[in-house]
Amino acid sequence: MSDVERPQIYLLSPPAFALDAFTGLLQRVLDASPVACFRLAMATRDEGDVCRAADALREILHARDIPIVIADHLLLAERLGLDGVHLSDGARRVRKAREKLQKDAIVGAFCGASRHDGLTAGEAGADYVSFGPVGPTALGDGTVAERELFAWWSEMIELPVVAEGGLTAEVVADLAPITDFFGIGEEIWSQDDPVAALVHLTQGL
């Protein structure tokens, strides 16, 4: 999951969506820009809703050879025929996920702004780590993953890294030389025209 020449788009689902409408919207977004991976990151705890969304989106994404991972639901990843799991709690469950999922499954870990957590996740078998938010946000405790973290990581560590949270076109252009992926989600889904928003956001790539 790495491209040394140019960072790739790692698309995140909205936390909630109407499935029928979103499938069409997703296909338009995928037609507009190349996407390397997709994360199903729903806020609901309703297993039925998650499974229906995973089934529908998996078909769309696999038809385009785009892997789909699910946020946190380790048991559902394999049952639903998804390509892996994204763990939002850092390195804590990486080793368990690595043991439970098939050998070629994708295991990613969100590590906030912690270099230590990123290294620990990598040692435990993560295929990538993500840091964020990379821009100001009112969510969380206000901690931001600074540019120097990505600069150090890109120079010292081979494990692919994702920049996500609080992305703007300016931040994307600034981090493009030192990250492998941009995790893009609410930055486009919250806009009236997600296709245009994605094109604008990634114009510096």
TORPATI-581138 format. One record per residue (C-alpha): residue number from 1; y, x, z; residue in three letters. Coordinates in Angstrom, 1 decimal, padded with zeros to 4 digits. Layout:
<atoms>
{atom NUM {Y X Z} ALA},
...
</atoms>
This chain:
<atoms>
{atom 1 {000.0 000.0 000.0} MET},
{atom 2 {002.5 002.7 -000.8} SER},
{atom 3 {004.8 003.6 -003.6} ASP},
{atom 4 {006.6 007.0 -003.2} VAL},
{atom 5 {008.9 006.3 -006.1} GLU},
{atom 6 {010.3 003.0 -005.1} ARG},
{atom 7 {009.9 000.7 -002.1} PRO},
{atom 8 {008.1 -002.5 -002.7} GLN},
{atom 9 {008.6 -006.1 -001.6} ILE},
{atom 10 {006.4 -007.4 001.2} TYR},
{atom 11 {007.1 -011.1 001.3} LEU},
{atom 12 {007.0 -013.1 004.5} LEU},
{atom 13 {006.5 -016.8 004.6} SER},
{atom 14 {009.0 -019.1 006.4} PRO},
{atom 15 {007.9 -020.0 010.0} PRO},
{atom 16 {007.7 -023.7 008.9} ALA},
{atom 17 {007.6 -025.3 005.5} PHE},
{atom 18 {006.4 -028.3 003.5} ALA},
{atom 19 {003.3 -027.0 001.7} LEU},
{atom 20 {003.7 -028.9 -001.5} ASP},
{atom 21 {007.3 -027.9 -002.0} ALA},
{atom 22 {006.7 -024.3 -000.9} PHE},
{atom 23 {003.9 -023.6 -003.3} THR},
{atom 24 {006.1 -024.3 -006.2} GLY},
{atom 25 {009.0 -022.3 -004.7} LEU},
{atom 26 {006.7 -019.3 -004.0} LEU},
{atom 27 {005.5 -019.2 -007.6} GLN},
{atom 28 {009.1 -019.1 -008.9} ARG},
{atom 29 {009.9 -016.3 -006.5} VAL},
{atom 30 {006.8 -014.4 -007.6} LEU},
{atom 31 {007.8 -014.9 -011.3} ASP},
{atom 32 {011.2 -013.4 -010.5} ALA},
{atom 33 {010.2 -010.2 -008.7} SER},
{atom 34 {007.1 -008.1 -008.2} PRO},
{atom 35 {005.6 -008.5 -004.8} VAL},
{atom 36 {003.1 -006.1 -003.2} ALA},
{atom 37 {001.9 -008.2 -000.3} CYS},
{atom 38 {002.4 -011.6 001.4} PHE},
{atom 39 {002.3 -012.4 005.0} ARG},
{atom 40 {001.6 -015.9 006.2} LEU},
{atom 41 {003.7 -016.1 009.4} ALA},
{atom 42 {003.8 -019.7 010.6} MET},
{atom 43 {005.2 -020.7 013.9} ALA},
{atom 44 {002.9 -023.7 014.4} THR},
{atom 45 {-000.2 -023.5 016.6} ARG},
{atom 46 {-001.9 -026.3 014.6} ASP},
{atom 47 {-005.0 -024.7 013.2} GLU},
{atom 48 {-005.4 -027.4 010.5} GLY},
{atom 49 {-001.8 -026.7 009.2} ASP},
{atom 50 {-002.4 -023.0 009.1} VAL},
{atom 51 {-005.7 -023.3 007.4} CYS},
{atom 52 {-004.4 -025.7 004.7} ARG},
{atom 53 {-001.4 -023.4 004.0} ALA},
{atom 54 {-003.7 -020.3 003.9} ALA},
{atom 55 {-006.1 -021.9 001.4} ASP},
{atom 56 {-003.3 -023.0 -000.9} ALA},
{atom 57 {-001.3 -019.8 -000.8} LEU},
{atom 58 {-004.4 -017.6 -001.1} ARG},
{atom 59 {-005.2 -019.2 -004.4} GLU},
{atom 60 {-001.7 -018.6 -005.8} ILE},
{atom 61 {-001.5 -015.0 -004.6} LEU},
{atom 62 {-005.0 -013.9 -005.5} HIS},
{atom 63 {-004.5 -015.2 -009.0} ALA},
{atom 64 {-001.7 -012.7 -009.2} ARG},
{atom 65 {-003.7 -009.9 -007.5} ASP},
{atom 66 {-001.4 -010.0 -004.5} ILE},
{atom 67 {-003.0 -009.6 -001.1} PRO},
{atom 68 {-002.3 -012.1 001.7} ILE},
{atom 69 {-002.4 -011.2 005.4} VAL},
{atom 70 {-002.0 -013.6 008.3} ILE},
{atom 71 {000.2 -013.0 011.3} ALA},
{atom 72 {-001.8 -012.6 014.5} ASP},
{atom 73 {-004.7 -015.0 013.9} HIS},
{atom 74 {-007.4 -012.4 013.8} LEU},
{atom 75 {-010.3 -014.9 013.7} LEU},
{atom 76 {-008.8 -016.9 010.8} LEU},
{atom 77 {-008.2 -013.8 008.6} ALA},
{atom 78 {-011.8 -013.4 007.7} GLU},
{atom 79 {-012.9 -017.0 007.9} ARG},
{atom 80 {-010.2 -018.0 005.4} LEU},
{atom 81 {-010.9 -015.2 003.0} GLY},
{atom 82 {-007.6 -013.5 003.6} LEU},
{atom 83 {-007.0 -009.8 003.1} ASP},
{atom 84 {-006.1 -008.8 006.6} GLY},
{atom 85 {-004.0 -009.4 009.6} VAL},
{atom 86 {-000.5 -008.4 010.8} HIS},
{atom 87 {-000.2 -007.9 014.5} LEU},
{atom 88 {003.2 -008.7 016.0} SER},
{atom 89 {002.4 -007.0 019.4} ASP},
{atom 90 {002.4 -003.4 018.3} GLY},
{atom 91 {-000.6 -001.2 018.8} ALA},
{atom 92 {-002.4 -003.3 021.4} ARG},
{atom 93 {-004.9 -005.1 019.2} ARG},
{atom 94 {-005.1 -002.7 016.3} VAL},
{atom 95 {-008.4 -001.1 017.3} ARG},
{atom 96 {-010.0 -004.5 018.0} LYS},
{atom 97 {-008.8 -005.8 014.6} ALA},
{atom 98 {-010.2 -002.7 012.9} ARG},
{atom 99 {-013.6 -003.3 014.6} GLU},
{atom 100 {-013.8 -007.0 013.9} LYS},
{atom 101 {-012.6 -007.2 010.3} LEU},
{atom 102 {-014.3 -005.8 007.2} GLN},
{atom 103 {-013.8 -002.1 006.5} LYS},
{atom 104 {-011.4 -002.7 003.6} ASP},
{atom 105 {-009.3 -005.3 005.5} ALA},
{atom 106 {-005.5 -004.6 005.9} ILE},
{atom 107 {-004.4 -004.2 009.5} VAL},
{atom 108 {-000.7 -003.9 010.1} GLY},
{atom 109 {001.4 -003.7 013.3} ALA},
{atom 110 {004.9 -004.6 014.1} PHE},
{atom 111 {006.3 -001.9 016.4} CYS},
{atom 112 {009.9 -003.0 017.0} GLY},
{atom 113 {012.0 000.2 017.2} ALA},
{atom 114 {009.4 002.3 019.0} SER},
{atom 115 {008.3 005.5 017.4} ARG},
{atom 116 {005.6 005.9 020.1} HIS},
{atom 117 {004.1 002.4 019.3} ASP},
{atom 118 {004.1 003.2 015.6} GLY},
{atom 119 {002.2 006.4 016.2} LEU},
{atom 120 {-000.2 004.8 018.5} THR},
{atom 121 {-000.9 002.0 016.0} ALA},
{atom 122 {-001.5 004.6 013.3} GLY},
{atom 123 {-004.0 006.5 015.5} GLU},
{atom 124 {-005.8 003.2 016.3} ALA},
{atom 125 {-006.4 002.6 012.6} GLY},
{atom 126 {-003.4 000.6 011.3} ALA},
{atom 127 {-002.9 000.6 007.5} ASP},
{atom 128 {000.9 000.3 008.0} TYR},
{atom 129 {003.5 -000.2 010.7} VAL},
{atom 130 {006.7 -002.2 010.5} SER},
{atom 131 {009.9 -001.5 012.4} PHE},
{atom 132 {012.8 -003.9 012.9} GLY},
{atom 133 {015.0 -005.6 013.0} PRO},
{atom 134 {017.0 -003.2 010.9} VAL},
{atom 135 {020.2 -005.2 011.0} GLY},
{atom 136 {022.2 -007.0 013.7} PRO},
{atom 137 {020.6 -010.2 014.9} THR},
{atom 138 {021.1 -012.6 017.8} ALA},
{atom 139 {017.3 -012.8 018.3} LEU},
{atom 140 {015.4 -010.6 020.8} GLY},
{atom 141 {017.2 -008.2 023.0} ASP},
{atom 142 {019.5 -006.8 020.4} GLY},
{atom 143 {017.5 -003.6 019.8} THR},
{atom 144 {017.8 -002.4 016.2} VAL},
{atom 145 {015.4 000.0 014.4} ALA},
{atom 146 {017.9 002.7 013.4} GLU},
{atom 147 {018.0 004.5 010.1} ARG},
{atom 148 {017.0 007.8 011.8} GLU},
{atom 149 {013.6 006.3 012.8} LEU},
{atom 150 {012.8 005.6 009.1} PHE},
{atom 151 {014.1 009.0 008.1} ALA},
{atom 152 {011.9 010.8 010.6} TRP},
{atom 153 {008.9 008.7 009.8} TRP},
{atom 154 {009.2 009.2 006.0} SER},
{atom 155 {009.5 013.0 006.6} GLU},
{atom 156 {006.8 013.4 009.2} MET},
{atom 157 {004.2 010.6 008.8} ILE},
{atom 158 {002.1 009.6 005.8} GLU},
{atom 159 {001.3 006.1 007.1} LEU},
{atom 160 {003.3 003.5 005.1} PRO},
{atom 161 {006.2 001.9 006.9} VAL},
{atom 162 {007.9 -001.5 006.5} VAL},
{atom 163 {011.5 -002.3 007.2} ALA},
{atom 164 {012.0 -005.9 008.2} GLU},
{atom 165 {014.5 -008.2 010.0} GLY},
{atom 166 {018.2 -008.6 009.5} GLY},
{atom 167 {018.1 -007.2 005.9} LEU},
{atom 168 {021.2 -007.3 003.7} THR},
{atom 169 {021.7 -005.8 000.3} ALA},
{atom 170 {023.6 -002.9 001.9} GLU},
{atom 171 {020.8 -002.2 004.4} VAL},
{atom 172 {018.2 -002.4 001.6} VAL},
{atom 173 {020.1 000.1 -000.5} ALA},
{atom 174 {020.6 002.4 002.5} ASP},
{atom 175 {016.9 002.4 003.6} LEU},
{atom 176 {015.4 002.4 000.1} ALA},
{atom 177 {014.8 006.2 -000.1} PRO},
{atom 178 {013.1 006.3 003.3} ILE},
{atom 179 {010.8 003.2 003.5} THR},
{atom 180 {007.7 002.1 001.6} ASP},
{atom 181 {008.2 -001.7 001.9} PHE},
{atom 182 {010.9 -004.2 002.8} PHE},
{atom 183 {009.5 -007.2 004.7} GLY},
{atom 184 {011.6 -010.1 003.3} ILE},
{atom 185 {011.4 -013.6 004.6} GLY},
{atom 186 {014.1 -015.7 006.2} GLU},
{atom 187 {016.8 -013.7 004.3} GLU},
{atom 188 {015.8 -015.6 001.2} ILE},
{atom 189 {014.1 -018.8 002.4} TRP},
{atom 190 {017.2 -019.8 004.3} SER},
{atom 191 {019.3 -019.7 001.2} GLN},
{atom 192 {019.8 -022.6 -001.3} ASP},
{atom 193 {018.4 -020.4 -004.1} ASP},
{atom 194 {015.7 -018.1 -002.8} PRO},
{atom 195 {015.1 -016.6 -006.2} VAL},
{atom 196 {018.7 -015.6 -006.6} ALA},
{atom 197 {018.8 -014.4 -003.0} ALA},
{atom 198 {015.9 -012.1 -003.5} LEU},
{atom 199 {017.4 -010.6 -006.7} VAL},
{atom 200 {020.7 -010.0 -004.9} HIS},
{atom 201 {019.0 -008.5 -001.8} LEU},
{atom 202 {016.9 -006.1 -003.8} THR},
{atom 203 {019.5 -005.1 -006.4} GLN},
{atom 204 {019.7 -001.6 -004.8} GLY},
{atom 205 {016.1 -000.8 -005.4} LEU},
</atoms>
